Every structure is written in structure tokens, then in C-alpha cells.
Amino acid sequence: MKKIYISGQITGLTPEVFNNNFIQAKDDVYYTFKLVKNIEHKTISPLDLNPFLGIKSWLCYMIIDIHHLRKCTHIAMQKNWIHSRGAHIEHYLAKFIFKLEVIYL
């Protein structure tokens, strides 16, 4: 089974906007993997994860995000990832360190 981590901008957006962005990204991944390629998959969204040690800081969220990212087979980059410091870090780690397949939505 493929595990796909969804990456995108959160900081600087309203909760309504980033929630909608991640919902749309999950739908896009579902369409690509399930409906087109008929591949079973699971999506991991940073919005579904609790921060490291329960501390709601950017760094603690990034620690838990990277922990889950390293267990994935793919990373799906939302179009707005270019505006996010955290998504840049996730992209670099996924592509160059963890050697994951990168999908640009």
C-alpha cells in the first residue's frame, strides 16, 4: 500500500482556507491513485497529527510531520507549497534524504 504525505502552506492562511486546501489535496490524491491508477493508498495530512509533546509550536508540529513523512512512499505538494518554509523543508527531506516520489498537485 502506498502512503502519501500531503504538504502545503498552513502558516499565514486562515484555518478555513488551509483546511479546504488539504481536503482538496486529499481528493486529488484519491482521484489519481484510486480512480485512475487503481492503487490502494493512505494519505497522511499534517492537519490530522498532534504536535510533538503536545506543544503547539511550529517546531513541534514539524517534528511530528517529519516523523510521519519518513514512513511514507510519496509526498504530494500542493501548489502553494512554494510559500511555506515548512513545506520547503518537507520537500527537501522527501526528495533528497528519504528518496520519496514527489507528486505536484
Secondary structure, 3 states (H helix, E strand, C coil): CEEEEEECCCCCCCHHHHHHHHHHHHHHHHHHHHHHCCCCEEEECHHHCCCHHHCCCHHHHHHHHHHHHCCCCEEEECHHHHHCHHHHHHHHHHHHHCCCEEEEC
